Amino acid sequence: MISSKRFWQILGLSLLLSGGALAWLLPSAFTPESWQYLVRVPVWGIALLLSALSLYWFCGGLRTAVLTRLTGAELSVSQGVRCHLMGTFSSVITPAGGGNALGVTWLLHHYGVALPRAVLVNVLITVTDMSFFAWSVPLAVVWLAKRGVQLPIDNPSWWVAGFAAVAFSASLLLSFRLYWLTAVVRRGLRWRGLLRWRRLARWRKGVLGFLEQLEQASALFARTPWRMHLQLHALSALFWVVRFMVFNAAAVAVGLAAGQLELLAAHDVIHALAFLMPTPGASGYVEAAFGWLLKSFTDPERLAATVILWRLVSYYLYFLVGPFIGSSVLSSITTRQATPPSEL
């Protein structure tokens, strides 16, 4: 868990970056017209947005639960939803969303999942994510090009083809050849120079045991029938489409005149690059990217209201949800530790 001071620093930085990006590419976000669109969202629009958000949470929890069971551990869907929310909170407070795995692993371990299996769950989440973007980003770029939207890079087809090849290759490596990576780590741990460092040598045995358990869980997943692999990738694709639909729901609620497929394609491309952004939750980048891609063929005032509303529920909401889940878990741990053995 992060300190209170750090929490507020991240929140303040995120607001500053988001506001700066909107002021740069969507200055209409600060006009009375844009705020009127935002505050006049109808009740049915709010209900639609919350329904899309709830469905996204459910799909995230379902995917986490299914992947956990494939590693040989048990996890309910409700626990999977909490793990998903905790991971999302961890991602919004870390650069490029890198903290997602830490949050998910921490809560999975709290629910009784062995640490190697919890780590493998995050590896599998990464695998299915990369596989999804490997085929969806090229399709999204082609669709946007047909609609007259061009990416700000030369020869986008080459970049997209390279991205797809790297993502697909990495997903195959992590799925079926994870032991190649663990072998490299194991060889490094056996380096004589490393053994001279006593502090490092102390945890060498524990790391080697962890790698062995990780390889065993990975081998169990690799033996899963191909039909199950395809179902997992279909579930991951559903998860991402539903996640992108939260933005579509915000657009409908505000009354943004834009094609639903164009919004999905733009979101897909934007999010694929968000993993490279060094700001918390890619703050600043996503606001600027949506403004740059979409403002040329839609109402800028409504677009600004849509982006603000979407960021409120897809990013800033987790500054409330994450600490609530984390504090409840820490409270249960403290209570369990304080309870005498005779009362357990």
Secondary structure as GFF3:
##gff-version 3
##sequence-region A 1 344
A	DSSP	alpha_helix	4	25	.	.	.	ID=ss1
A	DSSP	three_ten_helix	27	30	.	.	.	ID=ss2
A	DSSP	alpha_helix	32	39	.	.	.	ID=ss3
A	DSSP	alpha_helix	43	70	.	.	.	ID=ss4
A	DSSP	alpha_helix	77	92	.	.	.	ID=ss5
A	DSSP	alpha_helix	100	110	.	.	.	ID=ss6
A	DSSP	alpha_helix	115	146	.	.	.	ID=ss7
A	DSSP	alpha_helix	156	176	.	.	.	ID=ss8
A	DSSP	alpha_helix	178	189	.	.	.	ID=ss9
A	DSSP	alpha_helix	192	195	.	.	.	ID=ss10
A	DSSP	alpha_helix	198	202	.	.	.	ID=ss11
A	DSSP	alpha_helix	204	222	.	.	.	ID=ss12
A	DSSP	alpha_helix	226	254	.	.	.	ID=ss13
A	DSSP	alpha_helix	260	274	.	.	.	ID=ss14
A	DSSP	alpha_helix	285	294	.	.	.	ID=ss15
A	DSSP	three_ten_helix	295	297	.	.	.	ID=ss16
A	DSSP	alpha_helix	300	311	.	.	.	ID=ss17
A	DSSP	pi_helix	312	316	.	.	.	ID=ss18
A	DSSP	alpha_helix	318	338	.	.	.	ID=ss19
A	DSSP	three_ten_helix	341	343	.	.	.	ID=ss20
###
